[in-house]
Amino acid sequence: MSNHGRIFLVDDDELIISMLARSLQKEGYETHMLNSAVQAVEKICSWQPHALLLDVDLGDGPSGLDLLEMLQKEEIDFPVVMLTADDSAESAVRAMRHGAADYLNKPFNIEEVKIVLKKLLANSRLKNEVRYLKESSTAVLGRTFIGASPAIQTVLKNTRKMAEAGVSSVLITGKSGSGKEVLARNFHHWRFGSQNDYDSIPYIAINCTALPETLIEGELFGHVKGAFTDAKTDKKGVFELADGGTLLLDEIGDMRLELQGKLLRALEERTVRRIGGKVDQPVDVTIIACTNRDLKKAVEDGAFREDLYYRLNSFAIHIPPLNEREEDVVVLARHFLNVFAGKYSKKPVKSISNEAETLLKNYPWPGNVRELRNVIERCVVMENMETLSVNCLPLDLGGKEQRVREKRKNFQIILPENGVSLIDVERELMRLALERTRNNMTQSAKLLKVSYDTFRYQAKKYDLL
């Protein structure tokens, strides 16, 4: 199966385009040819090419420039290369004014055609990915998975093995905030990072629960113009946008059953069909599926397809929650301290106090790494510190609340059901202080944290002397 792209060729010279088509097929391109302008726009759009080679002079009927103008009105999203026997600058300018991405003079060199197509397709993929990332709130930025615990080292080792082996689909499970998307980005880097054109290899992430059910299918597989009321133009789905790279399907456990069947078909046949389309588009995509759900239980409950589960579970990676890998907490905290110090232009925190380290390790982190990240970011923004101390940490981590609880353990008063007079409480406390210090008023005042004069005045008032 080709993964170089789909090229549509339009030229009334059958010999030229047949020769060109064969050369492109040898390079791994899929091609489709047309010898006239008859119904050309409809045929080109329905085939959904990645690029179009279009002759300027098509004999009788509309010219290539006429076709280009009609295609532009259809708001096509693929580049067009004009083929012309006229090597004048005027011809080139006319082609570019009409929206052509490039032009080639006849007779052309096959190697030149290949170079032009490779450049245009790479730019087109990058443009599509950038556009999608700008529109998508679930875009994942490049980050490195941090962890020193044996469990995480095993996860990273196994993930890298799968990536370097080139497995076509991976399932990553773990609780919310544990780092599934970050690990997916690492997988993509290990899978494609050694390639010279790595920067142009797409990485697309989509959250299966972030869009309404009515939109998710179109987002996955795309649609053709007129497929439904709001389909004003053709639109590529994320499978096509990620062709040749990686597609992350986050929260796949919440995908409805009907779409699960279409996803399974795409995984097995490596083709997708846009909504309303008539063409099966071949795609070469590495699928990474993530979920915080127990998919095996979901299968038992009838909420997830068994065949899709076993298809994904062939290469499964589980990320343990942060409270099961204590060694990673402080490592991650130090990492985030440096990251946010740089982001907010603050001096890096030099150390974390032993008390703060203990508290960070003992806290259960129900929000996992995401919660720790947010806590550290708040500390960097709100505090000016060289050492991260317990006082810097939020109350709900147990720092200040824990100390209050400890104080309460050392000083407990049982309030009678009928209530009590504060005067009686104060008098009794002073009596106990004098009793403990054998009537030493200086020591008694220290115990109750008041001045000597205040204690002596109150003691006389309550007739304790």
SULGI-V15482 format. One line per field, one symbol per residue. ss: DSSP state (H for helix, E for strand, L for the rest). phi: phi as a letter, one per 20 degrees, with the letter a starting at -180 (. if undefined). psi: psi as a letter, one per 40 degrees, with the letter a starting at -180 (. if undefined). A space follows every 10 residues. Layout:
ss->???
phi->???
psi->???
This chain:
ss->LLLLLEEEEE LLLHHHHHHH HHHHHHLLLE EEEELLLLLH HHHHHHHLLL EEEEELLLLL LLLHHHHHHH HHHLLLLLEE EEEELLLLHH HHHHHHHLLL LEEEELLLLH HHHHHHHHHH HHHHHHHHHH HHHHHLLLLL LLLLLLLLLH HHHHHHHHHH HHHHHLLLEE EEELLLLLLH HHHHHHHHHH HHLLLLLHHH LLEEEEELLL LLHHHHHHHH HEELLLLLLL LLLLEELHHH HLLLLEEEEE LHHHLLHHHH HHHHHHHHHL EELLELLLLL EELLLEEEEE ELLLHHHHHH LLLLLHHHHH HHHHHEEELL LHHHLLHHHH HHHHHHHHHH HHHLLLLLLL EELHHHHHHH HHLLLLLHHH HHHHHHHHHH HHLLLLEELH HHLLHHHLHH HHHHHHHHHH LLLLLLLLLL LHHHHHHHHH HHHHHHLLLL HHHHHHHLLL LHHHHHHHHH HLLLL
phi->.fcepddedc afefffffff ffffffeoee cbdbdbeflf ffffffelfe bcdcffddmf ngefffffff fffelfdcfd dedbeeefff fffffffeof eabceefdeg ffgfffffff ffffffffff ffffeeedfd efbdfdrdfg ffffgfffff gffffnfebc dddrfgneof ffffffggff fcfeefdgfe efcdccefde dfgfdfffff dnbegnfbge efbfcfefff fegncccede lffeffggfg fffgfffeel cccffnedde efcdceeddc bdeeffffff emebffffff fffgcdcdef fffdcgfeff gfgfffgfff fffdldffff bcfgffgfff fefflfelff ffgfffffff feddbecfdf ffefgfenff fffffffffe bcceefgenb efffffffff ffffffelme fffffffelc fgffffffff gelde
psi->hiedihhhhh hegddddddd ddddddeeih ihiheiehfd ddddddegid ihhhhdhfbi aiiddddddd dddefifiih hhhieheidd dddddddeei diihiihihd dddddddddd dddddddddd dddddheehh ihihhhheid dddddddddd ddddefieii hhiiiheefd dddddddddd dedeidfdde hihhhhheee iidedddddd eiiihedide gdiihiiddd dehebhhhgi fdeehidddd ddddddddef iihiheiehh hhhghhhhhi ieigdddddd eeehhddddd ddedgihhhi ideegddedd dddddddddd dddefihihd ihiddddddd ddhegdeadd dddddddddd ddihidhhid ddiideeecd ddddddddde ghhhhideii hddddddddd ddddddeffh dddddddefi iddddddddd defe.
